[in-house]
Amino acid sequence: MKKTKEKRLIFVEILVIILFLAIVVRLSKVMLVKGDYYRDLSDNRKVKEVDEIASRGNIYDRNGKILATSIPSFTVQLYKDQMSSMDEDKKIDNISKLVDILEEDGVNYTEDFNLRLNSFEYKDYDTYFDHKKMPMDKVVSLLIENNLIREFISSSYQKEGIEYETANTALLALKKRGIDIPCHVGQIDGELAISFKENAGEKLKSIGFGKNDDPLDVIVESVGEDESVILTILQNSHARKLAYDLLKENGLEGDLVLKGYAVKSDEDFIEKKAKLHKLFPNINYESTAAEDFYEIVKNSTIEEVLTEATVDDSGQYIIPANILIEQLENMGIYANFETEVVTEKEDDKNNYSVDVSFKNPQAGSAVMELVKLADEHKLLKKLILSEDIKYMAQNANTKNNIYPNIDITDEDPEEWTYTFTKDEKDFYTYYAQKDKTNSTDDVVDILSEEKDAGKILSYIKKVDKLEDYSDQEAIGILTIDNKLNRQGNFGYRPINIVYHLDESTVLKIEEKIDKASGIIVDTIPIRNYPNRYLASHVLGYMGPIATGDEVNKYVNDRGYLRDEIIGKTGIEESYEDNLKGKNGRSLVTVDSSGNRRQTISKSTSEPGDDVYLTIDRDLQEQAEESLKGVLAAIREGISYNSEYGTFSPIKSAPNAESGAVVVSNVKTGEVLALASYPDYDPNIFATGVSASDWESLQVEEGSGPLVPRPMLNIATQTAVMPGSTFKLVTSLAALEKGLDPLSVNYCHGFMDIGNRRFSCLIWSETGSTHGEENLYGAIRDSCNYYFYTLALGKNPEDGDTLGVKLELNDIRLAAEKLGLDQKTGIEINIPNETVGNIPSIGKKVEVTKTMLKKYLENNLTVFIKDGVKKTRDEYKKDIEDIVSFADDPEGWTRDKIIEFLDEKGYEPIGIYDGQIAGLADTIKFTFLNQANWDITDMLNIVIGQGQNAYTPIQMNRVMATISNGGYLNKYTLINKIANHDSKEVLFKNVPDSKRIDIKDTKNLEDIKYGALLVAQNNPILNKLPMDIGVKTGTAEVEGQNADGSDYSSYAWMIGFAPYDDPEIAVSVILTQGDTSYNVSPIVRDIVAKYFDLKVDISNSGDSSEDIRQVEYGHGAGGENPDGNDGDNPTEGINTRQNKETENTENTEGN
């Protein structure tokens, strides 16, 4: 037994020894034979994920018509890992082949490189500061204004073995914008040759052309006068040369010159300087970056800087105002200022608001007096440029949309530079480091001082061993090499160089360049908007992940790639999670340089879900065309023609350049059309917007509030006074309070309340009156006098009463019932929908308090009696006490105010220098009387003026709620969401509405009937073969245009159709449209389009009397609508229509 156990132990020992020896042998083999291999795996190789970007889901209209899709685009891609593994000469040879192909086919790809060929400049620096437009913009204007677009697009040349045709670049610029014209472009014996491709019929048809059209005509017509497209074409150096030659040939070059070689950063620098000079005259070409920074802050954001504080790393407050105060006192200068840190800013942690005030009372603003004193003693500039304050100043600039492009990182302000200069130095340093002979610093200094960009290019070609290549080829090679270097250690991921290549270009690349070279053409999904501008403010646009918030939201939280394109605004942003597909993913091993070694696994991508909107594409298109066309007609004083008739403006409205249209389904709240003009082409954002395209969408710094802004969605973002359209809200308030719509009030044209006159338009324009009016006639004629009487409770001329006196709360309740205190609910997050303003006593009091406090802080010390001394706290308490008078403006009589001021040591009656009245009178009559909600405020409110302000989409919902029987709908843009492949419906929107609380739905019918009369009184709308209801309005706005002319009124119209069983609500606003009559053809077109009416309605036969009646209403003596003897207006409607028609015909117009 014992021997057996011993044998077993010996066996186990031998087995263990054998296993141990096997492990040793295996480890030896691993270490000695394959050690280098495994050390490489351990040290250099990592597993990386390579994503294949998924196709984005489509966006359709309600009828399944495409609004946004993803199309396969031929894209040149570079793989750094493959290219880096090649012999350098072979790599450059392959790149040069690619460059030659791209240059010959007119492809833009070098616009971001810091050296340019054939660049537009002005003849000297002074000219930049004299001209409003920069050189490139000037060229675009000259080409358009002198009708040279056709000649430009048909231009071509041959140089250094390259045949170039501008038409090719134009085709690519159009393709980027969703216009794919199937053309072959080339040269035969030096002459331009353009022909359509085979089977081009369908593509041509889709863009409105046919095979029988001339190809050049198609290109020229598609480019039109679109400045953005022309700017894109001019990004090509060959196109710039041909454009300049064309201008010179026609004697149009003027101050422009064409530089054969230019440094981009130098041009950007002088252009930025010139633009800043227009806002800050002390900025000039010679001024330093620090001086410019000081000028910008001093003249724009210094007040914000001095009323802020921040906390440093040690937890100490940094209070700029305190620094100035201390420095002044150290100089022996009395600084009558003190500060108090008030509160931390909600949107900016570690930043605090600071109250700067006078220690002892004195006139003026404490902040601005501190600025003035500090600047006089040369302290302000030192503060702004100091290490602690400069970043606060920079943040203030950014918050105010001022971007001077100045690098302030250096501690010494004298070393500050514009970012263009810094980028230029970095550019030179990169190439100087390749110079094995000369000092890098010396080379950078020499290149920085060199004025001849051609010599700079020659040097770079030399150190980069590109002397055997032409300048054009060298720029191309350097551009691509630059992009390879920026890829860093991500050589396994593709670099997209150019998009939207033509098939002919692809064939050339595949024929001449080996795929193993790391240069390939792949098809990737690119967002495409086939209708270009259509519904751009609804759809939104795409863009790369850029901001810190976007990085956190998409990269960190949702696993996006850092360089992915995301929805930035509109539906693209709101439904990003649905529209984005699931990326395909490959697992690859890469070495320490990021080069691929092996593919481990691969999964395919899945497309995103499709989103179906409530928008009707055809109706949207009509809304946009009508809006654009009518604006052009009234602006230029020409006729507007549409499928449904013509319109000749009564008078021109030269500044009518923007507006909006909203159409909704009154029963469901579905938005059928939402147009805002001017608009933009979201295609230009699909692969990242270029600098020139982005610049074309911006307005000049300092532009007025009514300047047209392509990126502004007027329909949802602009809240303005609704004018007389608000009378429908007032009517509801009055009817709810018991108004008999048949009660008659006599319009005397005007009424004097105190020292103010309130009048009807018919009186102020013609001296006539409306005579007897009931509610229906008052709505029809937009009789201000009738609605004034509702606010007063009786007619001030004859003492007659309508039996109702409206209070502010009545108006507020009616407005809230109609949804004017809330958003409509449309699914657009960015830009967010604006909520309008319903008037309230509280808001008026708060505004008055703010104005009174500011006045007292600047002027109260002027009125202190001789010999009276007050501490800062006493002075501050006096201001607080006087401001509180606004809480009881009627209780504080003039005598009571005089008594208070006298007791407190102020002269209450005396008028001092700079004052137009005594202190007591100013407080009472300038401020407190404004705080008191008096009858004049109500007179403005009831006719849609005063504090009223609403968006076009809010007013659309008002009309929808009135016309649908009192149902307040949540507005929506979403119909359904479906799986892209299976079409399975994942979400179906359900109408969301609630019945508003009103006493009698007949009140709504009374309002509808009044709106019917307005339409019947309109010589355009009354020709429609169906009854509709509308209400017009104009809203005055204060201010001046750039030419010095006063702003014209907003023109409003809201309506519904048909009258008997409403289906749609329409709202239209024209900025500076002057008169609501100008809106009529837009409403005509919308109604005719929606109901497919075959009409041809013109206003050419209308007399001036007809037009005056629309504008001012029926004059005294006209028949008053009787509402069918007080019955429900929907009964006996034909009788009333006939009666109203007779009335219109037989009554003298006004």
Residue, then its C-alpha position, 0 to 999 in steps of 0.5 A: m500500500k505504501k509502495t503504491k502511494e510512493k509510485r503515485l507521488i513520483f508520477v505526479e512529480i514527473l508530470v509536473i516537471i514535464l509540464f514545467l519544462a513545456i512552459v519553459v520551452r514555450l516561453s523561450k520560443v516566445m521570448l527568443v523567436k517571436g519576441d520582437y513580434y509580441r513586443d510590437l503588439s504590446d508596445n505599439r498596437k492597439v485596438k481601435e474602432v473605425d466607424e462607417i457613417a450611417s445614412r441619415g433618415n429622410i424628412y418628408d412632407r405630409n404627402g411623402k414628398i422628399l424635403a431632406t435626404s442623404i445621397p451618395s456622394f463621390t468623395v476623395q479620401l486619404y488614408k494617412d497610414q497607407m500614404s506614410s508607408m510609401d516612398e516619399d517620392k512615390k507619395i508626392d507623385n500620387i498626390s500630384k496626379l490627384v492635384d492635376i485631375l482636381e485642377e483640370d476639373g475645376v474642383n475647389y480644395t485649396e481655399d484653406f491653405n495660407l498661400r493663394l494664387n490669383s488673389f483679388e486685392y485693392k491697389d493700396y491699404d487706404t482703399y480697404f478703409d475707404h470701400k464698404k465691400m472687400p475685394m472679393d465681394k466687390v468682384v461679385s457685385l461688378l459681375i452681377e451689376n454689369n450682366l457678366i455672369r454668362e461671359f464669366i461662366s463660359s470663360s476658359y483657358q489652357k495653362e501649364g498643361i491644364e485645360y480649365e473651364t469655369a463652367n466645371t467649377a460652377l457645376l460643382a458649386l451648384k451640385k453642393r447646393g442640390i442642383d445636379i446638372p448632368c453636363h460634360v464640359g471640355q474644350i475643342d480646339g481651345e473653344l468651350a464645349i458643353s453637352f448634356k450627358e446621355n440619359a440626362g432627361e430625368k435629371l434635367k426635368s427634376i430641376g426644371f429644364g429639358k434636353n432641348d435647352d442650351p446647356l450653357d443657358v441651364i448653368v447660367e440660369s441656375v447660377g443666376e445672381d446668387e452671390s453665394v454661388i458666385l463666391t464659391i466659384l471664385q474660391n478657384s484660382h483659375a476662376r479668379k484670373l478669368a473673372y479679373d480678365l473679364l473685368k479688365e476687358n470691360g474697363l471695370e477693374g477700378d481699384l482692384v488688382l489681381k495679385g499672382y501670389a498672396v498670403k491669405s493671412d495677410e489679406d484676412f488681416i487687412e480686411k478685418k482691420a478695415k471692418l473694425h475701422k468702420l465701427f471704431p475709427n481709431i483702429n487703422y492699419e498701423s495700430t497695434a493689436a493691444e491698441d485695437f483691443y483697448e479701443i474695442v472694449k473702451n467703446s463697446t463693452i467697458e460698462e459690462v467689464l466694470t460691473e462684473a467680478t470674478v474669483d481667482d484660483s486663490g478664491q479672491y475677488i477680482i473686481p475691475a472697478n475696485i482696481l481703478i478706484e484704488q489706483l486713482e487714490n494711490m495717485g492722490i485723486y479723489a475717487n467718489f466711487e464704491t462697489e458692492v458685489v451683488t449676486e452670482k450670475e445664473d448663466d456664468k458661475n464664478n462671475y458676479s454682478v457688481d453695483v458701482s455707485f457714488k460715495n457722495p451723491q453727484a450727477g451722472s452714471a457712476v460707471m461712466e464717470l469712473v471710466k472717464l476719470a480713469d481714462e483721463h489719468k491713463l489708467l483705463k488702458k492699463l486695466i483693460l490690457s492687464e492679465d487679470i482683466k483682459y479675459m473678462a474683457q474678451n468674454a464681454n466682447t464675445k457676449n456682444n458678438i464682437y470677434p476681433n480675432i486678437d490673440i491675448t495669451d501673452e502676458d506682455p500686451e506689446e506681444w499681442t497679435y491678431t490670430f492671422t499673424k500668429d497662424e502665419k508665423d506657425f505656418y512659416t515655422y512648419y516649413a522653416q523646420k524642414d530647412k536643414t541649413n538655416s536657423t528656424d527663427d531666422v527663416v521665420d523672421i525673413l518670411s514674415e517680412e517678405k512682401d513677395a508671396g511668390k518668393i515665399l512659395s519658391y522657398i517652401k517648394k525648395v525645402d519641401k523638394l517640390e521645385d520640379y512642380s508648377d506653382q499650381e501643382a505645388i499649392g495643391i500638393l502642399t494643401i493635401d500634405n497639410k491636411l495629412n499632417r493635421q490628422g495626427n495619430f489617426g492614420y487609420r481614419p479617412i480624411n475627406i478632401v473633396y465632395h460631390l465629384d463628377e463621375s468623369t473625375v472619379l474615372k480619371i482618379e481610378e485610372k491614374i492612381d493606384k488604390a494602394s496609394g492611400i488615395i481612393v474615391d468612396t461614396i459616402p452619404i451626404r445630406n441633401y435638400p433637393n428643394r434648396y431654400l424650401a422650408s429651410h427655417v423648418l428643416g434647419y441645417m447640419g454642421p460639425i460638432a463645435t462647441g463645448d456643449e455639443v462635445n459633451k452632449y454628443v461625443n461624451d454622452r452619446g458616443y459620436l465621433r468628434d468629426e461627425i456632422i449633426g443637426k444644428t437647428g430646426i427639425e434636423e436638431s430636434y429629431e437628431d436622435n431619430l434621424k441619425g442612423k447606427n454607424g457601421r463599425s470595424l475593429v482594427t489594430v493600429d501601431s503607435s503612429g495610428n496606422r492600420r495593421q489588421t481588421i478584426s471584425k466589421s459591422t454594417s451601418e443602419p440608416g436613421d428613421d424617416v420623419y414625416l412633417t405636417i408641411d405640405r410641400d406644394l403649399q410651402e412652395q407657394a407661400e415662399e414664392s408669393l412672399k418673395g414675389v410680393l415683397a419684390a413688387i412693393r419694394e420696386g413698384i412693379s407688378y406681381n404675377s402668379e398662377y392666380g392673378t396679378f397685383s399692382p401695388i398702390k405705392s412702393a414700400p422701398n424697404a420691404e425686404s422681409g416677412a413671414v407666412v404661416v398656414s395651419n389646419v384649424k382642426t388639428g393644429e398641423v402646420l401646413a406651411l411656415a415661410s420666412y424670408p429671406d431664407y437660406d440654402p441648407n445644402i451649403f452646411a451639409t459638409g461644413v459651411s465654408a467661410s465665404d458661404w457663412e459670411s454671405l449669410q451675416v449682416e453688417e456689424g451695427s445693422g438696424p433691427l429691421v435689416p433682413r436676416p436670412m438666419l432669422n425665423i420671423a414666423t416664430q422668433t419675431a414678436v411685434m405689435p399686431g395692429s388691428t388684427f388684435k381687434l378680434v381679441t378685443s371683440l371677444a373680450a367685449l362679447e364675453k362681457g355682454l356686448d350686443p354686436l348690433s349695438v350702434n356707436y357713432c364714429h366721430g373720427f377722433m376723440d381728444i383725451g387730455n392733450r392727446r388726440f386718438s383718431c381713425l385712419i379715415w379721419s387722419e387721412t381723409g377728414s371723414t368718419h365712419g358714421e354709425e358702426n356696430l361690431y360687424g361694421a367696426i371690424r370690417d372698417s377697422c374703426n378705432y373709434y368704436f373700440y376706443t368707445l369700448a375702452l371708455g364705456k361711452n362715446p365721449e362726443d354724445g355720451d351714448t354707450l355700448g353697454v360695456k366698458l372693457e378693463l385691462n383684465d378683460i383684454r388679458l383674459a381673452a388674450e390668454k384664452l386664445g393662447l397669446d401668453q404661451k408658445t404654440g408648441i411646434e417642435i423646433n428647439i433651436p432657434n427657440e420659439t418666442v413668446g409674445n407680450i400680453p399687456s399688464i399693469g405690473k409690467k408698466v410699473e416695473v418699466t417706469k421704476t427702472m427709468l425713474k431710478k436711472y434718472l434719479e441716479n444721474n440727476l438727483t444730486v443736482f437738486i440738493k439744497d445748499g448746505v445739505k449734506k447726505t451720506r451715500d446710504e441716505y442718498k440711496k435710501d431717498i432714491e429707493d423711496i422716490v422710486s416706490f412712488a410708482d406703486d401708488p402713482e395716483g396717491w402721490t400728488r404733485d403737492k405731496i411730492i413737493e412736500f416729500l422732496d422739501e423735507k428731504g433737502y431737495e429743491p422740488i420746483g426750481i429748474y436747473d441747468g440741463q433740466i427741462a422741468g423741476l424735480a417734482d414735476t419731472i417725477k410726477f408728469t414724466f414718470l408717475n403718470q406713465a406708471n399709472w395705467d390710465i385710459t390712454d393705455m387702454l385706448n392703445i391696447v384695444i387697437g393692438q398697439g402699446q405693449n402688445a407684441y406677438t409672433p405670426i404663428q401666435m396670431n395664426r393660432v388666434m385665428a384658428t381658435i376663433s374659426n374652429g369653434g373655440y379649440l386651442n390646438k397645440y401646434t405641430l410640425i410632426n406627422k409621424i416617424a417611420n423605420h427607413d427600411s421597413k416603413e413601420v410607423l414608430f410614432k404617429n402624432v395625435p392632435d392635442s387641443k382643448r376647448i377654451d372657456i367662453k360663455d357662448t360660442k356665438n361670440l366666435e361666430d360674431i367675430k367670424y362674420g366681421a372677418l367675412l365682411v373684411a374679406q368682402n370689402n377687399p377687391i382682391l379677396n372678394k373675387l375668390p369663388m368662396d367666402i373667407g374671413v380676414k382681419t388686417g392690421t398695421a403696426e408702427v415702429e420707431g427707427q430709421n433705415a440706413d438711408g435715413s428714412d423712417y421705418s414704414s409700418y409692419a403690414w399684417m393679415i390673418g384669415f381663415a377659409p372657407y367661411d362655412d366650414p373652416e379648414i385653414a388659418v393664414s397669417v402673414i406679416l411684411t416688415q415695412g410692408d406699409t399697408s395691409y392691402n399689400v398682403s392681399p395677393i399672398v392670402r389669395d394665392i394661399v387659399a387658391k393653392y390649398f383649395d385648387l381654385k382656378v382663378d385669375i384675379s387682378n386688381s388692375g381694374d380697381s378704382s382708387e375709391d375701392i382701394r381707399q375703402v379697403e384702407y380706411g373703411h366705409g364712410a358715414g352714410g353707408e349701410n351698417p351690417d345688421g347680422n340678420d336682425g341679431d340672429n346667429p350670423t351663420e343663418g341667412i348668410n346669403t342675405r347679408q352677403n348680398k346686402e353687403t355687396e350692395n353697400t360696397e357698391n353704393t357707398e362713397g369710398n374713403 
